[in-house]
């Protein structure tokens, strides 16, 4: 994954007073400094296996690379499974790209 950081090169002044805590319903995710974003994807049941991978290895890699929280709906009679993605806008975008990449690779294998 491509991770970019920017530094202004300036020293921050010391902060006095008690430590600040994020509000329980704040719009910031736990793992980053950016605002939280949410998105969902509908994936056909026949392709969900290539997203999850054997023993969940692919979805773990996608989570690790994107730093997004990813939840996949339980199997049902519906033709699609829903993937919910939460994180910074960059994390959500990266997760969606990696999921689509897995699906496109699977489509290329099909005759």
Secondary structure by P-SEA (a helix, b strand, c coil): cbbbbbbccccccccccccccccccccccccccbbbbbbbbbbccccccccccccaaaaaaaaaaacbbbbbcccccccbbbbbbbccaaaaaaaaaaaaaaaaaaaaacc
